[in-house]
Amino acid sequence: MTASDAHRAIDAVWRIESAKLIAGLTRMTGDVGTAEDLAQDALVAALERWPESGVPDNPGAWLMATAKHRAIDLFRRGKLLERKHVELGHELRAGEESPERALDAALDDHVGDDLLRLIFTTCHPVLSTEARVALTLRLLGGLTTDEIARAFLVPEATIAQRIVRAKRTLREARVPFEVPPAGAELAARLSSVLDVLYLIFNEGYSATAGDEWVRPPLCEDALRLGRILAELAPADPEVHGLVALMEIQASRLKARVGPGGEPILLLDQDRARWDQLLVRRGLAALEQAEQLAGALGPYALQAAIAACHARARTPEETDWTRITALYDALAQLTRSPVVELNRAVAYAMAFGPAAGLEIVDALTSEPALQSYHLLPSVRADFLAKLGRFDEARGELERAASLTRNSRERTLLLERAAACGRGSPYRPKES
């Protein structure tokens, strides 16, 4: 195995295993900052050893064992003991258990769900909403600060500062590693948890950077945690709304990529490849949200939009008029420029590209969208449908320069080349 092959393999393993690793280490140490440091130490060890020894059969277990040994070293030096919860500290000082036995017991305790505990810990009210979301994406989503910044449409330095301050605040406040009991505290923290799950799922559904168009493990983690949340808060319509949205969107994952990993957009997908079990689960969750809610919230509205696509056997059967009405309602609730961009797409499909272009042109001066590649990409689509191919090509080339995802860049440049030939883009037959 070459060094570059090993590094690619390590990166893939880290994306899959890092959240579980950090969650288990947080339960063990009681501090998310220490847990991440230990996980990073294990990653460095993998970078040093795996290029020569090869990737282990169970890389996650290797990383955990390595991190655990580092934690034991810290215990022996007395550094980690100062950060442990008071209860465990008393036990260790009393000599009831050796550090090794205490760590083994912590790692073997599988009661509850560590990832869920971690997400509620990082979404504690002691943090600002922005800090909660950024920290949880970092720890549970395995995203870099750059990827999180792109998800938030803010500078990378801002996200880095939020993460550092959030970990320090959690440590100083001695926030417990637990899921809060049902009641007011649980309800107060649900909103931030839902925001985090939504962003993690979206990163898996449409990766902001890298060589892959989709990252299914992120979608799977977000969906699994969402299902657990629905059991914890069965009377909350937005929990069911988010689960419905993720179930329906996840049903398309296999159809979103071609044989070579190339992106396949919604209207070009083979709908026979959509997972009908996930569609049914999503529609059932949406029905539950509708029964609980007097008026649908943002996640339930997005799920209702996704359901319009799921119910259409062909693109031509899509009820775009209903989708525009749902987007109108969503725009009233969120006042989000990204939602407004999506609303433009729906209007173009329902009432023609000129209607969509009018909405998009009003967004070109929106500060939050200045480096958002989908703005020129969507505008190019409308321009091409109006026969303005030269303008469309320029917009697509600009979009390609803005995206950090190599698969998406290739698609955008192919569309630009088609416009250069004076014709609309036609996807390759798979």
Buried (B, 14 or more C-beta within 10 A) or exposed (E): BEEEEBBEBBEBBBBBBBBBBBBBBBBBBBBBBBBBBBBBBBBEBBBEBBBEEEBBEEBBEBBBEBBBBBBBBBBEEEEBBEBBEEEBBEEBEEEEBEBBEBBBEBBEEEEEBBBBBBBBBBBBBEBBEBBBBBBBBBBBBBBBBBBBBBBBBBEBEBBBBBBBBBBEBBBEEEBEBEBBEEEEEBEEBBBBBBBBBBBBBBBBBBBBBBEBBBBBBBBBBBBBBBBBBBEBBEEBBBBBBBBBBBBBBBBBBBBBBBEEEBBBEEEBBEBEEBBEEBBBBBBBBBEBBBEBBEEBBBBBBBBBBBBBBBEBEEBEEBBBEBBBBBBEBBBEEBEBBBBBBBBBBBBBBBBEBEBBBBBBEEBEEBEBBEEBBBBBBBBBBBBBBBEBBEBBBBBBBBBBEBBBBBBBBBBBBBBBBBBBEEEBBEBEEE
